[in-house]
Amino acid sequence: KEFSIAFPNDLMVRQIRSPLSIPRKYPRGVEMPVSAQIQNVGLNNVTDALVIASIRHLATNSEVYRDTVVWTGNLATGEIATVDFANYSTLNVATYAITVCTELLSAVDQQAANDCQPTSGNYIFETKYNEEVGAQAIDVPGTSGTYYSRRPFTPRGRIINGGIQDLSNI
């Protein structure tokens, strides 16, 4: 026979749907959706919950975005609901961390360990320029080579594409 071992009241954040984590890159200045899924893992139905999304600038750990959604419905045991927040947009090129948490309003949540995603570490995404080419290194002339005056040599360097789009004719 099937049976469940669960708390009577337990709502969890199942996953962050958007923004997508690295290696996905988002262009700066373009709105990106913020979305997550919640799941009732308790025995009683969930009818009301507060779901909070927070985005922090990873280098400074400062909060740059916060949105709260009051979710209402009727989630039976095991059912999943999608929660969409306001879109996020920034003109900065940086790395960010997002956290989504839920608070059960229709009862007392008896398992706090699963109320946020990620449960450990950071869920990281980044914004980039569309095109960003940069010099990475100078190979020739090098520090260990011997070069003579009035003798030609072919300089050689390396470039790096730090943007989103593929580059050509550089």
VENWO-V383171 format. One record per helix or strand. SS is the DSSP state (@ for helix, = for strand). FROM is the first residue (numbers start at 1). LEN is the number of residues. Records with the same first field share a line. If there is no record, write none. Layout:
BEGIN
SS = FROM-LEN / FROM-LEN
END
This chain:
BEGIN
= = 11-8 / 25-3 / 32-1 / 35-6 / 46-12 / 62-14 / 80-5 / 88-1 / 95-10 / 116-2 / 123-6 / 133-8 / 156-6
@ = 112-3
END
